Amino acid sequence: MPGNPLDSYRKIDPELIKSFENVQGLVLCEGALSQKFKFLIAMAIDVEHGALQGAIALGKRAIALGATKEEIISAALIALPPAGHGVTQVLPAIIESYNG
């Protein structure tokens, strides 16, 4: 699924997506934790849940904020204890999507 995973929902309920994006903007803004770190955390959560498209999208946003390939891999591996084998299926796709 190329592009934003929420695009298909945007057609159904644009106001819901707008509200979601507003909350996301508040949560993922600069604060006590850097934006890059917040995106790495969110990416690890998506990895743990097996949400490949979300993990890749969040990883790319972390990369845009300066995350290195090593940071992406390290954050993704944090999901290994709770997710187990699922990480080994998602991690290669995340690494492959990294082009920095």
Secondary structure, 3 states (H helix, E strand, C coil): CCCCCCHHHHHHCHHHHHHHHHHHHHHCCCCCCCHHHHHHHHHHHHHHHCCHHHHHHHHHHHHHCCCCHHHHHHHHHCCHHHHCHHHHHHHHHHHHHCCC
